[in-house]
Amino acid sequence: MSVKKQVDEQIEIITSGAVEVIPEDEMRAKVERSILMNKPLIVKLGVDPTRPDLHIGHSVPLNKLRHFQELGHQVVLIIGDFTALIGDPSEQDATRPVLTPEEVERNALTYIDQAQKIIDTRRAKLVRNGEWLAPLNFKDILSLTSKFTVARIMERDDFRRRFREEKPLGLHEFLYPVMQAYDSVILCADVEIGGTDQTFNLLAGRNLQRAMGQEPQVVLTLPLLEGTDGVQKMSKSLGNDVGLTDNADDMFGKLMSIPDAVMWRYFELVTRLNAEEIASLSSEVDSGVLNPRDAKEKLAREVVAIYHGPEAAASSAEEFRRVFSHKGLPQEIPVESVPADSFTDGLVWVVDLLMSVGLAPSKGEARRLIAGGGITIDGEKVNDPDLELSAEEVNGKVFRKGKKTFVKIQINGIS
């Protein structure tokens, strides 16, 4: 195979799903040189373990790292144990709270555990940037910061916005892109991967490398994955996430709930199907040969198989069809105990009951669920938020919230 053909094939894989490659001609030149010299590119992804609860949106850059790894390049996963002490200010409306070293370490172990489900950590280089950032003295920091101007740092949209709105903007936050850029210098990175919210920081690495006499890295930005609502960025706080630690059935159910409009982005960004396989599926759906629901089930099976294995994915698909397609009940339903003294004069208010078994966090939310038809008891919809239930109407009954949450209630002292 000609070198040009090899380069074309690599570039197609590298750029699949990417938003930008900055600059594209340098990426091509780096790949061609790598092939001719039989020398792998050094491809960097930095992650700050600022929280332990990861979702599949976090897997997008890891999947791209895996692409580079499969092409024979040297991937480097930087655990930002030092930068996490500050926290990336990108797209933040306020200064992040400072984490303790113990919190960072706990989160780092979680991230590494999840990363090895996606990349081959035996062949990857895993490093922590505290190794080279922590030993820097004040003279070293002055030398690094002299390569940046305040005007350049204030080009960041989030910094400008916070300054204009008179929101706190810590001087230490100005140092974050400097530290991330220094990571690239230490590693002599050829390519750095990150989300579109990371563009400024990634370009800072390119600029610092040039200022320190290195060939600058190419920047590859990736989209921020929409959540299960299909609108907002996936986020635990918004409740539209698919958690990497979700059990197989929950993960499968959440993926089946995404809008058809974002299904193909999920295929491209969080599965291991190649572009041809995805295009073939899309063509079958467009032509009517394949039902969109069946395509979505394949998506769910592909993703669940990555984190829980093919057998768990098959089992979750069967369970989903049984519960949701055939209106059945899950094989395993959690049981919640309710004290007998919850009943006053033999009755309990349905709103209080929903709160006591964890189906609603507040009375207002319980009322909203009932008003929206989101609560059933043994398959019968609850329509009245003022409903009072007897012990016989509650004990042993299955309460269902929405499509995916089931609870069987057992009253203490009643068999």
Sequence and secondary structure as in RCSB ss.txt:
>XXXX:A:sequence
MSVKKQVDEQIEIITSGAVEVIPEDEMRAKVERSILMNKPLIVKLGVDPTRPDLHIGHSVPLNKLRHFQELGHQV
VLIIGDFTALIGDPSEQDATRPVLTPEEVERNALTYIDQAQKIIDTRRAKLVRNGEWLAPLNFKDILSLTSKFTV
ARIMERDDFRRRFREEKPLGLHEFLYPVMQAYDSVILCADVEIGGTDQTFNLLAGRNLQRAMGQEPQVVLTLPLL
EGTDGVQKMSKSLGNDVGLTDNADDMFGKLMSIPDAVMWRYFELVTRLNAEEIASLSSEVDSGVLNPRDAKEKLA
REVVAIYHGPEAAASSAEEFRRVFSHKGLPQEIPVESVPADSFTDGLVWVVDLLMSVGLAPSKGEARRLIAGGGI
TIDGEKVNDPDLELSAEEVNGKVFRKGKKTFVKIQINGIS
>XXXX:A:secstr
  HHHHHHHHHHHHHTT SEEETHHHHHHHHHHHHHHT   EEEEEE    S  BGGGHHHHHHHHHHHHTT EE
EEEE TTGGGT   TT SS      HHHHHHHHHHHHHHHTTTS TTTSEEEETHHHHTT  HHHHHHHHTTS H
HHHTTSHHHHHHHHTT    HHHHTHHHHHHHHHHHHT SEEEEEGGGHHHHHHHHHHHHHTTS   EEEEE   
B TTSSSB  TTTT   BTTS HHHHHHHHHTS HHHHHHHHHHHS   HHHHHHHHHHHHHTSS HHHHHHHHH
HHHHHHHH HHHHHHHHHHHIIIIIS    SS  EEEE GGG BTTEEEHHHHHHHTTS SSHHHHHHHHHTT E
EETTEE   TT EEEHHHHTT EEEETTTEEEEEEETT  
